[in-house]
Structures are given as structure tokens and as C-alpha cells.
Amino acid sequence: MSGSGKAVVLAVGKHSLVEREIKLADKSQNVLMIEKELTPFQKKLEVLANIIGTYAKLICTASLILFGIVWLIHVLLGPHKLID
């Protein structure tokens, strides 16, 4: 099947007929259900965000452990006495 056609847009957004029907319908009833499906680009961004988040957690954990070790060495081997 093939063909062509023309259309005239009369209303968009909150002025469309579907939006008016939703406003008139009962609030507890979902008149229009839109499935939230991620686009391929959004899926790739989600994977990238997970990778960056994982590396950020690893770097923060490693730096915290390293800071603790350096602080402990400084306290134990430093010139200051903990107990007089």
C-alpha cells in the first residue's frame, strides 16, 4: 500500500482534543496511558552513566582508603606523641 496525503494541524499540546478528554475524564481513571520506552540514545547514555558512576565510586573508595593509610602513618610515625 502506498500513497500520499496532506494534513492541517489545528491544535497541539494542551489544546488538542485528547488533552481535553483527559481533563474531562474522572481523575482516578487513566484515559491515556503512554508507555515510557527509552530511545537507543537514552539507553547508551544510561550505560555510559553507569560506567562513569562505577569508576567514580572506585576512585572515591580508593582515595579514602589511601588517605586513611597516610593519616595513620603520619600519626604513628610523626614527631608528636599521642600520650604524654
C-alpha positions in Angstrom: 0.0 0.0 0.0 1.4 3.4 -0.8 0.1 6.9 -1.2 0.5 10.5 -0.1 -1.6 13.0 1.8 -1.8 16.4 3.4 -2.8 17.3 6.9 -3.6 20.5 8.7 -2.7 20.8 12.3 -5.4 22.6 14.2 -4.2 22.2 17.8 -1.2 20.9 19.7 -0.4 20.2 23.3 -3.0 21.1 25.9 -5.3 22.5 23.2 -5.7 19.1 21.5 -8.9 17.0 21.7 -7.2 14.2 23.5 -5.9 16.6 26.2 -9.4 18.0 26.7 -10.9 14.5 27.0 -8.3 13.7 29.7 -9.3 16.8 31.7 -13.0 15.9 31.4 -12.5 12.3 32.5 -12.5 11.1 36.1 -9.2 11.9 37.8 -8.8 8.4 39.2 -9.2 6.9 35.7 -6.2 6.8 33.4 -7.6 7.8 30.0 -4.4 8.0 28.1 -1.5 5.6 29.0 1.8 6.4 27.4 4.4 3.8 27.7 7.8 5.1 28.7 10.3 3.4 26.3 13.8 4.6 26.1 15.3 5.6 22.8 18.5 3.9 21.7 20.5 7.1 22.5 19.0 7.2 26.0 19.9 3.5 26.5 23.5 4.3 25.5 23.6 7.3 27.8 22.3 5.1 30.7 25.1 2.6 30.1 27.7 5.4 30.0 26.3 6.9 33.2 26.5 3.5 35.0 30.2 3.1 33.8 31.1 6.6 35.0 29.3 6.1 38.3 31.1 2.8 38.9 34.5 4.3 38.2 33.7 7.3 40.4 32.8 5.1 43.3 36.0 3.1 42.9 38.1 6.2 42.8 36.4 7.7 45.9 36.8 4.5 47.8 40.5 4.1 46.9 41.3 7.7 47.7 39.5 7.4 51.1 41.5 4.3 52.0 44.7 5.9 50.8 44.0 9.0 52.8 43.4 6.9 55.9 46.6 4.9 55.5 48.6 8.1 55.0 47.0 9.7 58.0 47.6 6.6 60.2 51.3 6.5 59.1 51.6 10.2 59.9 50.1 9.8 63.3 52.1 6.7 64.2 55.5 7.9 62.9 55.2 11.6 63.4 57.1 13.6 66.0 54.0 14.3 68.1 53.3 12.0 71.0 49.7 10.8 71.5 50.1 10.2 75.2 52.4 12.1 77.5 
